[in-house]
Amino acid sequence: MDPNGWMNIYFPDEGGAEVILQWDPNIEPDLAGYKIYYGTSSGIYNKSIDVGDTTLFTVKGLEFDTTYFFSATAYNIYGGESNFADEIIFFTPEEGSTI
């Protein structure tokens, strides 16, 4: 997985604390899937989600008025996992605000 330029992040609706992540697919033939990592401190990802082989995923249940740091990896059919992609920072708005 090329870790650069891997995801596009935006806030989908008014008031909901969630983000939609989208990234370019890995073209390696032994790709098995992707994992999203995130947390509230840069480089410290205390949560992860195995999203399978999709390149679009919604992370729900985020706290309002909070900064989140996201990264991702690709993994192959042999269990190998890539390095982390470049980190992306996202700030959820205050509850009830609109974007």
HELIX and SHEET records of a PDB file:
SHEET    1   A 3 ASN A   8  TYR A  10  0                                        
SHEET    2   A 3 VAL A  19  GLN A  22 -1                                        
SHEET    3   A 3 LEU A  56  VAL A  59 -1                                        
SHEET    1   B 4 LYS A  47  GLY A  52  0                                        
SHEET    2   B 4 LEU A  31  GLY A  39 -1                                        
SHEET    3   B 4 THR A  67  ASN A  76 -1                                        
SHEET    4   B 4 ILE A  88  PHE A  91 -1                                        
END                                                                             
